[in-house]
Amino acid sequence: MTATDITTDLSTDLGAKANRHLWGHFARHGAGITPPIITRGEGVTIWDDKGKSYIDGLSGLFVVQVGHGRKELAEAAAKQAETLSFFPLWSYATPPAIELAERIAGYAPGDLNRVFFTTGGGEAVESAWKLAKNYFKLTGKPSKYKVVSRSIAYHGTPQGALAITGLPVFKQPFEPLTPGGFRVPNTNFYRAPAPYDTDIKAWGEYCADRIAEAIEFEGPDTVAAVFLEPVQNAGGCFPPPPGYFERVREICDEYDVLLVSDEVICAYGRIGSMFACDDFGYVPDIITCAKGLTSGYSPIGAMIASDRLFEPFNDGKTTFGHGYTFGGHPVSSAVALANLDIFEREGLNDHVKQMAPAFRATLEKLYDLPIVGDVRGEGFFYGIELVKDKTTKETFNDEESERLLRGFLTPALFEAGLYCRADDRGDPVVQLAPPLISGQKEFDAIYDILRGVLEEASRLL
């Protein structure tokens, strides 16, 4: 038996085990469906169980900022596990969690100095909503519990976070959800109606003012928070128009509503700065984050709150009755500290800021393709919207989108050597978010694969 035969046998065995026992996340299952099995990563490259390599054009899931295979992060985990593998933060503390909280607070803007650890982004969003409700109850405004978020926006899968999510199809199977979530327009300028379709600043003002309108309609004494991503993920990377967050901050201050910057994707260099609110010039009351904090080498998330929000809990007797067994896990905290060391030592934030225009320019070379309607995003976080007609911006119906994205693009891009996301939460897009160590060489390789596959897609249409 040859080495190739052995590899094939092992792959077949793993596939059979996956089909029998593994329940994938957001995955389809059934006859003829076996998930690709990824076995190794190095830098910006991943390999499957058959030995084929791919460009990781999505950083796993907007996660692996410093790239795959960083030995020092594995060593940091092992060293901490040998010293203290676990202890909870339930009225106790550990050195790695303390050091990481201080480090994160040092990066955060304004007076966001209190770090509440979770194990992921959805839990961070859940924690932020619970804090907002608890805070207002403690400060004499018990009727403030509702939250405003944007249409198509994704904020997580727990019952509270799902109520904030603006994707009805994701929510319907689990209704009734936590009450209190309300939606406003997102900032997709490509789909802006007249007369805003020619004035991006006016479009931003319009979208922000809809938040004020929603607060007024629901009653300012009932609204606790507004949840916004700096660059909205679902729908395909919607950046904020100029002045948008400045106006939103004014609205939140006017109505005594908390502004939550959901940076589960956008934090830790994805847009450029450690926190994307700095890239867009606003100071929120709460930041939620996860993913890039450890570059995925160990799970962790965080809710970062202002000193003002912590104050009611700082009287020696009042408790925020909320927590997670593995929140601030000592091994994950140690890995996060080592990951942030890499950021600082290698200047990854400056690298993203310097290379972001080149990434944009490379992707914009796809505009000559008839299927490419819009290229949008910021930093190392981009979406390419696909259309049937560039002149009218006509999109695909559900059946056409199914054939295009899952029937052709997803397998074709992967077969061509690019792992990314073909998504139709909103209009059909291809999303890209390569590791932050990427440069022009990687941008060109991504572009070459995209061009070949999208050209074929155009011919098939």
Sequence and secondary structure as in RCSB ss.txt:
>XXXX:A:sequence
MTATDITTDLSTDLGAKANRHLWGHFARHGAGITPPIITRGEGVTIWDDKGKSYIDGLSGLFVVQVGHGRKELAE
AAAKQAETLSFFPLWSYATPPAIELAERIAGYAPGDLNRVFFTTGGGEAVESAWKLAKNYFKLTGKPSKYKVVSR
SIAYHGTPQGALAITGLPVFKQPFEPLTPGGFRVPNTNFYRAPAPYDTDIKAWGEYCADRIAEAIEFEGPDTVAA
VFLEPVQNAGGCFPPPPGYFERVREICDEYDVLLVSDEVICAYGRIGSMFACDDFGYVPDIITCAKGLTSGYSPI
GAMIASDRLFEPFNDGKTTFGHGYTFGGHPVSSAVALANLDIFEREGLNDHVKQMAPAFRATLEKLYDLPIVGDV
RGEGFFYGIELVKDKTTKETFNDEESERLLRGFLTPALFEAGLYCRADDRGDPVVQLAPPLISGQKEFDAIYDIL
RGVLEEASRLL
>XXXX:A:secstr
  HHHHHHHHHHHHHHHHHHH   TT   STT     EEEEEBTEEEETTS EEEETTHHHHT TT B  HHHHH
HHHHHHHH      SS   HHHHHHHHHHHHHS TTEEEEEEESSHHHHHHHHHHHHHHHHHHTT TT  EEEEE
TT    SSHHHHHH   HHHHGGG S  S EEEE    GGG  TTGGG HHHHHHHHHHHHHHHHHHH TTTEEE
EEE SSB TTT B   TTHHHHHHHHHHHHT EEEEE TTTTTTTSSSSSHHHHTT   SEEEE GGGTTTSS  
EEEEEEHHHHGGG SSS       TTTT HHHHHHHHHHHHHHHHHTHHHHHHHHHHHHHHHHHGGGGSTTEEEE
EEETTEEEEEE SBTTTTB   HHHHIIIIIIIIHHHHHHTTEE EEE SSS EEEE   TT  HHHHHHHHHHH
HHHHHHHHHH 
